[in-house]
Amino acid sequence: MGQNLTQFTIGIEEEYMVLDPASKELKSHQQAIVNEGEKTLKDKIKAEMHQAVVEVGTGICQNAETAFQEVFELRTSVAKIAKDLGYSIGASGTHPFSLWETQLISDQSRYQALLNELQQAARSNLIFGLHVHIGMEDRRMAIHIANTARYFLPHIYALSTNSPFWESSNTGYKSYRSKIFDKFPRTGIPDYFESIEAYESFIQLLIKTNCIDNAKKIWWDLRVHPVFNTIEFRICDVPMTVQETATIAALFQALCAKIYTLRRQNINFINYQRALINENKWRASRYGIDGLLIDFGKEKEVPVKELINELLEFVDGVVDDLGSRKHIEKVQDIFTNGTGADRQLKVFKETGSLVEVVKYIEGSFLQG
């Protein structure tokens, strides 16, 4: 106990929907919210490819509590700026009924270039995600942690599911966002890399052969960041509430710290192949926390909640050193109240109205 785990800092990026307060449709804000936000938030607010999206990013946070506070402050600032400009804001992996076909694209050159290359896959990519960066002391350890963490991605993803609707249809998925993003190249669960050199040479090969011009065009569910000394977890839908974001970030942090402590004791985890982990990712996107995932060790199906509880036990030894117990314990609230997707579906079942669903999303944005 009392390990020094201060290297495992947290950085969070969230993408929000810009809404018309009356119709609850997505609304292009012509970068007005970003331009206004930059005055106070500086580089913590950014435009995205679609003009109905606003992205925010925290600074480097020492722990889950700091991250929680900063996400709450960012959401509060963005919501106020949006309101003053005649918009409102919500957090959901997809908008329940707005059409991507009617949304304006940013005229920034990098987005135009991406659009030119990826065509309709980019135009239709109107989705909202959560990216969590966990600090690493060195890239050799980072690639080892990333290899092992892949196995647990579906478990944590299941907790974040928050996109059951797409273009007015109930998709039957708890996270349809990942199905939309699958149309991009270089997405999904990454392969195993035996060393940081193997990873770097893979990137160099892609650049040399004009697949990509820089490593940021690798959009896997988790990556050793091309610039920062972080592992970036990219699999999750943007959560509806601040608390869910902080809980998921705390889980990713604890997972990294736990794998690190095992590695320091020369204990290695089994690395499962990508195709197997993908089976679990599919199940998580379809059923969220109500489904079954495969326990590959036992070679049988197990309820997701049971496996998440096993994950909580697995990381328990580092949680107090990280100071994140309060936030990690909130996983039980997600079990009780359902994920964002479950709550959206509940509102729809009760009201039959997707407008009411968006009102609910809007009203949850600053909860907690």
N, C-alpha and C positions, 0 to 999 in steps of 0.2 A: 504493500500500500504506500501511499504518498509518493507515487511516481511523478516525475516531471514530464508532463505532457503538453507544455505550453506551446510547443511547435505547431500543434494541431488547431490553428486558428480557423475561423469561419468567415467566408464571404458569401453573400447571397444576392442573386439576380432574380428579379421577378418581372413577368410581362403581364400588363393589365389591359382590359378592354376599355375603350373610350365609348361611352354610350350617349345617345340622345335621351335626356331626362324624361321626355314625354312618351316617345314611341318605344323606348328601350332597345331600339336598333343600334348596331354599331355605327359610329359616326366618325368620319375623317376629320381630324382636328387641325389639319394643315400645319402640323408641328407647333401650333400655338402653345400647347401645354408644355412642350419641351422648352421652347424659347423663354417662356415665363419662368419655368422651373429652374432653368440654368442660372438665373439671377441669384437664387438662394441655395440651390442644391449642387451647383457647379456640375462636375462630371458624373454625379450620381443619378442623373436622368438622361435618357437617350431616346432617339427616334428608332423605329424599327422599319422593316420593309413596307408593311401596310400602315397607312396613316391613321388607322383606328386602334393602333397599339402604342402603348408607352412602356418603356423598360426602365426599371430602376435597379441600382446596385448599391449595396452597403459598402462601407470601408472594411478594413480588416478588423474582425471582432475577436476578442480573446476567448469568448465563451458564448454559450447558447443564450444566456440572459441578455448580454450586450446585443447579440444579433436580434433577439426578440424586440428589444427597445428600438433598435435602429430601423427595423422593418416597419414597426408601428409608426415611428416618426415619418418615414418616407411615405407610407400609405396616407397618413393624415395630411401631409403637405400636398401630395398629388391630388387627393380628393378635394382639398380646398381650392387649389389652383384651377382644377377642372370646373368646379362649381362656379367660381367667379367668372369663368369664361363661357359658362352656359352649357357645360357637359356634366356627365357623371361617370363614375368608375366602378368596375367590378373585377373580380378574379375568378375565372373559370377557364378550363383547358380549351374549350371551344365556346363560341356564342351559340345559344340554343337555336336561333332561327335566322340570323342575318346571313345573307348570301355573299360569298367571297367575290362573286362576279361583279358586284356593284361597288366594291371597295377600291379606293384610290391607293396607288403605290407611291412610295417616297421617290422623289426625283434625285436623291443622292446617287452619285456615280457607281458606288459599290453595289447598291441594290439593283440599279439598272443593269449592271454587268451580270449579276446573279440571275436576274430575270431573263436576260438574253440567253444565258447558258441553259438554265433549267426550265424555261418556258412555263407551261401550265402547272408543273409540279411546284414551282415557286409562287405563281399567282394564287394558287388555291391553298397555299400553306398558311392559312389564317388561324393560327393556333397560339396558345399562351402557356409557356412553360416556367419551371423553376430550375435554376442552376445553382448548385451549392459547391463552393470551392473549399477544400480543406487543405490547410498549409502543410508543407512537407519540408523536412530539413535537407533532403537531397533527392535527386531524381532516381537514383538506383533503388532506394527504399520505396519511392513513389510507384515505380512500375511493379514492384513486388506486391505492394498493397493493392494496387489496381487489379492485378491478376486475380487475387484472392477475393476482393470485394465484389467482383462480377457475379459470383454465385448468389449474393444477397440482394442484388438489384431488384428482382421481381417482388421480393417480400416488402421492401420499402415503397416501391412503386405502387403496390396494391393499396397502401395507406393513403397515397396522394390522389387516387383516381377521382377526377372532377370534370369529366367531359362526356356525359352520356348522350347528348343531343348534337345533331349536325344538320344544318339547313332544314330545320323544322321536323326532322324525323328522330324518333327514339331509336337509336342505333342498335340497342341490345348490348352494347359495350359499356363498361363503367368508365373506360378511358378510350374514347375514339380518337383522341388527339394523336396517339402513337400510330394509328393506322394511316392518318393523313401524312404524318412526317415520314413514314416508311417509303414514300415516293421519292424522297431525296436519295442521292447516292451517299455511301459512307455513313450510314446511320445504323442504329441498333446496337446489340451487344458486341463489344469488340472481341477480337481474338486474344489468345494468350501470347504474350511476348516474353521470350526467355531472358531478355536483358534490355537495359535502356538503349544499348547500341543497336539491338535488333529493331527496336521501335523507331529510333532516329533514322536508321537506314531505310526502313519502310517509307517513312515520310519523304526522305530524299529521293527515293525512286519515283514516288508520285509526282513530286515537283519536277524532276528531270524529264518525265514523260508527259508533262503538261496535263496531268489529271487535275492538279490543283496548283495555285500559285503561292499558297501559304498553308501552314498546318491548321489554321483556324477553319479550313473547309473540311475538316474531319469532324463530323457531327455525331459521333458515337454517343451511346448512353452514359459513358464514362470515359474520360481521357486524362492522361497526364498532360497538363496544360502546356501548349507550345511555348508560352512566354514566361508565365509565373511558375514558381515552385509550388504548384498545387495539383491535387487531383480534383477534377471537375466532374460532378455527378449531374447528368443532364436528362435523366430518364423521366422525371416527375412532371405531372401536370402542375400548373400553378395552383396552390391550395386556396380555398375560399377564404380562410381566416388566417390572421397573423400567428395564432397559436399553432395551427397545423404546420405552417412553414417552419416555425422555431423547433417543433418536435421532430420534423423530418430532418432538418439540418443537424440537430443534436444526435440523431441516430447515425447519420453518415459520419459525423465526427467520432462518435464512440466506436463505430465499426473500424475506422482507420486506426485509432489508438489501440484497439484490442489486437488487430492483426500485427501491428508494430511490436507490441509487447511480446506476442508469441514468437515473432521472428527474432527478437533479441534473445529469446531463450532457445533459439534454434528449432522451434516447433513450426513445421510447415503444414498448411491446410491442403486438402486435395484440390487440384484445379480441374474443374469440369469443363467439358468441351462446350463451345458456343451453341451448338445445335441443341444440346440438352437444356442449357439456361434459357434459350429461346422458347422452349416448350412452356416453361414457367412464366416467362414474360407474357406470352399469349394468354395464358390463363388469368394472369393478374389484370390484363387489360380488359378481358371479357367479363370476369366475375368480381373483380376487386377483392375485398376482404371476406366475401361470402363463399369463395370457391375453394378448390383443393389445389395445392401445389404438389409437385413430386419431391419427395425426399430421396435424393439419388443414392445416399448411403444405404437407406433401408430398401430402396427400389420399390416404394409404394406411395400412393396418394395420401396426403395429410391435409386437414383443414388449414387454410392460410393462417388463421388466428393462432393456431397451435404452433406453427412454424415461427410466427412473429414473436410469440412468447418465448420460444427457444432462443431466438436471436437476442431478445432482451436479457435472457439469462447469460448468454454467451458474452455480451458486452458489460455485464453488471460490474465486474471488477474494476473497470476504468471510469465508470460514470461519476463517482464521487470526486475522484481526482480532477475530472473535467468540470465539475460543478454543474452538471446538467440534469441531475435526477428529477428535479421539479418538471422539466420540460419533457423528459423521456417518459415519465409516468403518465403524461397526457395521452399516450397511445391508447390507454384504456378508455378515454373519452371518445376516441375515434371508433373503438369497438362498440361502445354504447350507443352513440348518436349516428353512426354511419360516416362514411367518407363524404366529401363534397358531392360526388355522384349520387350516393344513396339519398342525400338530403334533397338534391335537385329532383330526383325521381319521385320522392315522397310529395313534394309540393305539386308536381305535375299530376300525380295520382289524385290528390285532394282537390285541385282546382281545374284540371284539364286545360290549363293556360300556360303557354311558354312565356308570355309577358309576365305572369306572376312568378315564374321561375327566375326570370332576370331581376325582378324586383327583390326577390329573396337573396340573390347573389349580391346585388348592390347593398342591401341592408346588412350583409355579413362582413363587408369589406373591412370595417374598422372594429369588429367585435373583439372583445378581450383586450 
